[in-house]
């Protein structure tokens, strides 16, 4: 094997946290392609003396971060393994060291830089390396090997809509997308959905059966309490505009998943009291509105909450049903607001009607603005997102 080592070790002041990366030439029979197999060394404790990681408390305790990274790249005619995967792995390791955020199988990594010379493969998925077994117990603690796999934009979106393990199984089902070992072919020119059109229905049926792991998403959305006199529909329109204009951007929205869960446990509004609007008006752009069918099929029907968090304002809307625990809403009070965070109840008996109405937004010829009417609330889909920013 080839061992690529950092010139100045991290524990001596270097910038790269991995001591070295070993690259093996893998031509085993269970591999659909000959490939380079990259394995990191440095996310676990290599020394046992505390110079990088605190020593594990016992042989079965986690060594360092509890995992090393691997990557499989299809080998063609080259005699030397390409260097770009090394840079990717060092960058991910640096993120782990700086944030203390770990990785688990099923995770996805949205990647901003290029991945080799590919114009199709743009992001990364995380799985367990199927050939390298976990080390437990180990002399310096236990750990496992997590494999990185490149994916296309559409494959990443499928992960976000459904879940990582499901999409990884689809990629393993075809040699064109890596086979059982999930080997990245940097010259791959199509997604799994182009190679296997039936994969689209597999994702949709998976969402319907298992639900979606997508608990929320950044969005262009706002909401106001509808305080118009129902006998005088034009009254108080200016006050609603003022409510929209008075909102400010959030200063901390680093972890969407944990923030979505926190809203169910009291919100993020610093102890603000709960209010219960009688009617509300929501407004969002078309891209945001098109996630509402997934909100129903992948989340609400399975008893999960779904949050749309504004990317430009201190505003969020969490959709729930009566099956979601820990909420502040009820059949008599279907809306609960803590500051600018709204919980909105849709009764399970009303889900089909809600789904039917929001599904119409998937069409190509939607004339905006478009308004959807529901009992005690409306959703206005706007074309110009600037209306949601001011």
PECORSUL-V528327 format. One record per residue. RES is the residue in one small letter. PSI is psi in whole degrees, 0 to 359 (999 if undefined). BURIAL is # if it has 16 or more other C-alpha atoms within 10 Angstrom, else .. D_LAST is the distance of its C-alpha to the last C-alpha in Angstrom with 1 decimal. Layout:
# PECORSUL-V528327
res->{RES,RES}
psi->{PSI,PSI}
burial->{BURIAL,BURIAL}
d_last->{D_LAST,D_LAST}
This chain:
# PECORSUL-V528327
res->{x,x,x,x,x,x,x,x,x,x,x,x,x,x,x,x,x,x,x,x,x,x,x,x,x,x,x,x,x,x,x,x,x,x,x,x,x,x,x,x,x,x,x,x,x,x,x,x,x,x,x,x,x,x,x,x,x,x,x,x,x,x,x,x,x,x,x,x,x,x,x,x,x,x,x,x,x,x,x,x,x,x,x,x,x,x,x,x,x,x,x,x,x,x,x,x,x,x,x,x,x,x,x,x,x,x,x,x,x,x,x,x,x,x,x,x,x,x,x,x,x,x,x,x,x,x,x,x,x,x,x,x,x,x,x,x,x,x,x,x,x,x,x,x,x,x,x,x,x,x,x,x,x,x,x,x,x,x,x,x,x,x,x,x,x,x,x,x,x,x,x,x,x,x,x,x,x,x,x,x,x,x,x,x,x,x,x,x,x,x,x,x,x,x,x,x,x,x,x,x,x,x,x,x,x,x,x,x,x,x,x,x,x,x,x,x,x,x,x,x,x,x,x,x,x,x,x,x,x,x,x,x,x,x,x,x,x,x,x,x,x,x,x,x,x,x,x,x,x,x,x,x,x,x,x,x,x,x,x,x,x,x,x,x,x,x,x,x,x,x,x,x,x,x,x,x,x,x,x,x,x,x,x,x,x,x,x,x,x,x,x,x,x,x,x,x,x,x,x,x,x,x,x,x,x,x,x,x,x,x,x,x,x,x,x,x,x,x,x,x,x,x,x,x,x,x,x,x,x,x,x,x,x,x,x,x,x,x,x,x,x,x,x,x,x,x,x,x,x,x,x,x,x,x,x,x,x,x,x,x,x,x,x,x,x,x,x,x,x,x,x,x,x,x,x,x,x,x,x,x,x,x,x,x,x,x,x,x,x,x}
psi->{158,131,121,114,149,147,313,116,151,320,357,12,4,166,340,121,339,129,315,165,127,136,123,148,117,116,30,158,329,7,132,338,147,142,164,134,108,135,125,159,113,340,341,171,117,345,328,6,10,9,333,307,146,139,142,143,334,168,337,353,161,135,117,235,359,7,156,157,147,165,138,124,127,131,133,246,354,145,340,134,139,150,344,326,329,317,321,314,322,321,319,319,321,321,316,315,319,331,344,18,128,174,150,156,137,346,158,150,113,120,129,334,176,152,99,220,12,141,357,316,115,348,181,143,157,130,173,138,121,344,336,112,152,147,103,124,162,160,331,26,175,152,169,171,122,126,137,139,131,146,165,173,317,327,321,317,325,322,316,326,327,261,163,310,322,315,324,321,321,316,324,342,351,135,333,335,23,342,194,334,0,56,126,124,105,346,7,134,0,161,171,332,339,324,321,89,333,348,332,314,331,320,314,318,328,319,315,324,316,343,180,144,355,98,346,173,152,139,167,102,151,165,153,155,132,103,16,145,122,338,346,80,335,350,142,18,325,324,327,319,321,323,319,317,339,354,150,162,146,145,348,103,59,327,93,318,311,326,322,321,325,330,328,338,29,355,185,23,23,39,11,145,157,137,161,87,149,326,150,155,126,149,138,171,174,321,318,315,330,354,352,324,321,323,320,304,320,342,295,320,343,8,23,154,162,127,134,116,125,138,351,352,161,68,139,153,124,118,134,164,177,349,347,123,158,14,173,11,164,175,324,331,81,353,134,130,132,103,234,15,121,131,130,119,129,115,145,326,344,358,320,318,316,315,318,320,315,339,337,345,356,352,169,334,69,118,118,149,152,130,129,133,130,164,115,3,158,157,118,123,119,159,320,110,344,333,336,351,323,999}
burial->{.,.,.,#,.,.,.,.,.,#,.,.,.,.,.,#,#,#,#,#,#,#,#,#,#,#,.,.,.,.,#,#,#,#,#,#,#,#,#,#,#,#,#,#,#,#,.,#,.,.,.,#,#,.,#,#,.,.,#,#,#,#,#,#,#,#,#,#,#,#,#,#,#,#,#,.,.,.,.,.,#,.,.,.,#,#,.,#,#,#,.,.,#,#,.,#,.,.,.,.,.,.,#,.,#,#,#,#,#,.,.,.,.,.,#,.,.,.,.,#,#,#,#,#,#,#,#,#,#,.,.,.,.,#,#,#,.,#,.,#,#,#,#,#,#,#,#,#,#,#,#,#,.,#,#,#,.,#,#,#,#,#,#,#,#,#,#,#,.,#,#,#,#,#,#,#,#,#,#,#,#,#,#,#,#,#,.,#,.,#,#,#,#,.,.,#,.,.,#,.,.,.,#,#,.,#,#,#,.,.,#,#,#,#,#,#,#,.,#,#,#,#,#,#,#,#,#,.,.,.,.,.,.,.,.,.,.,.,.,#,.,.,.,#,.,.,#,.,.,.,.,.,.,.,.,#,.,.,#,#,#,.,#,#,.,#,#,#,.,.,.,.,.,#,.,#,#,.,#,#,#,#,#,#,#,#,.,#,#,#,#,#,#,#,#,#,#,#,#,#,#,#,#,#,#,#,#,#,#,#,#,#,#,#,#,#,#,#,#,#,#,#,.,.,.,.,#,#,#,.,.,.,.,#,#,#,#,#,#,#,#,#,#,#,#,#,#,#,.,.,#,.,.,#,#,.,.,#,#,.,#,.,.,.,.,.,.,.,.,.,.,.,.,.,.,.,#,#,#,#,#,#,#,.,.,.,#,#,#,.}
d_last->{57.9,55.9,54.4,51.5,51.3,48.9,50.6,49.5,49.1,45.9,48.1,49.5,46.2,45.2,41.7,42.6,43.0,45.4,49.0,49.8,49.2,52.2,52.3,54.9,56.2,56.1,58.4,59.2,60.2,57.3,54.9,53.9,53.6,55.1,52.3,51.4,50.7,48.6,48.9,47.3,49.1,47.2,44.7,47.8,50.3,52.8,54.8,55.1,55.2,51.6,50.8,47.6,47.4,48.9,52.1,51.8,53.3,55.6,56.4,54.2,51.2,48.4,49.3,46.4,43.3,45.6,45.2,45.8,44.1,45.9,45.1,47.2,47.1,49.4,52.2,53.4,55.9,54.5,56.9,54.3,51.2,47.9,46.2,42.5,42.7,43.9,40.8,38.6,40.6,40.5,36.8,36.4,39.0,37.2,34.1,36.3,38.1,34.9,33.0,36.0,34.3,37.1,37.4,39.0,40.2,37.6,34.8,32.8,31.6,28.8,30.2,28.4,31.7,34.4,37.2,40.3,40.5,38.9,36.2,36.1,36.3,33.1,32.8,35.3,36.6,38.7,42.1,45.4,47.9,50.5,53.4,52.9,53.6,52.1,54.1,55.0,56.7,56.6,58.4,55.2,53.2,51.9,49.3,48.4,47.4,43.9,43.7,40.8,40.5,38.4,36.5,34.5,30.9,32.0,34.2,31.4,29.2,32.3,32.7,29.1,29.7,33.3,34.7,36.3,39.9,39.8,38.6,41.0,43.8,42.9,43.0,46.4,47.8,48.0,49.6,47.1,44.3,46.5,49.0,50.0,49.4,45.9,46.9,44.2,45.3,43.1,44.3,43.1,41.5,40.3,38.7,40.6,39.2,40.7,43.9,44.3,42.4,43.5,41.3,38.3,40.0,41.0,37.4,36.5,39.7,39.0,35.6,37.2,40.1,38.7,35.0,32.3,31.7,28.0,26.8,23.1,20.7,17.4,15.1,11.8,11.8,10.5,12.9,13.7,17.2,18.6,20.3,21.3,25.0,26.5,28.9,26.2,23.4,21.5,21.5,18.6,15.9,14.1,14.4,12.7,9.6,9.9,10.5,7.3,5.4,8.3,8.3,9.2,10.4,14.1,16.6,19.4,19.4,22.6,24.7,23.0,26.4,27.3,23.9,24.2,27.7,26.7,24.5,27.8,29.5,27.3,23.8,22.2,21.0,23.8,26.0,23.6,25.4,25.0,23.9,24.8,22.6,24.7,22.3,18.9,16.4,15.0,12.8,13.2,14.1,17.8,18.8,17.7,19.5,22.6,23.2,23.7,27.4,28.0,26.5,29.3,32.2,31.7,30.5,30.7,34.1,35.5,34.3,31.4,27.8,24.9,21.4,18.1,16.0,12.4,12.5,9.2,8.9,12.0,12.5,15.7,18.0,21.7,24.0,27.6,30.9,33.6,35.3,32.8,34.1,32.6,29.7,28.9,28.8,31.8,32.9,32.6,29.2,27.4,24.0,23.8,20.9,21.1,18.1,15.2,17.7,19.2,22.6,23.4,27.1,28.5,32.2,34.5,36.1,32.8,31.9,33.8,32.0,28.5,29.6,31.0,27.9,25.5,28.1,27.8,24.6,26.8,28.1,27.7,27.1,24.0,22.6,18.8,17.2,19.7,20.1,22.4,24.1,25.7,27.5,25.1,21.9,20.1,18.2,16.2,16.1,13.7,14.5,11.3,9.3,6.5,6.1,5.9,3.8,0.0}
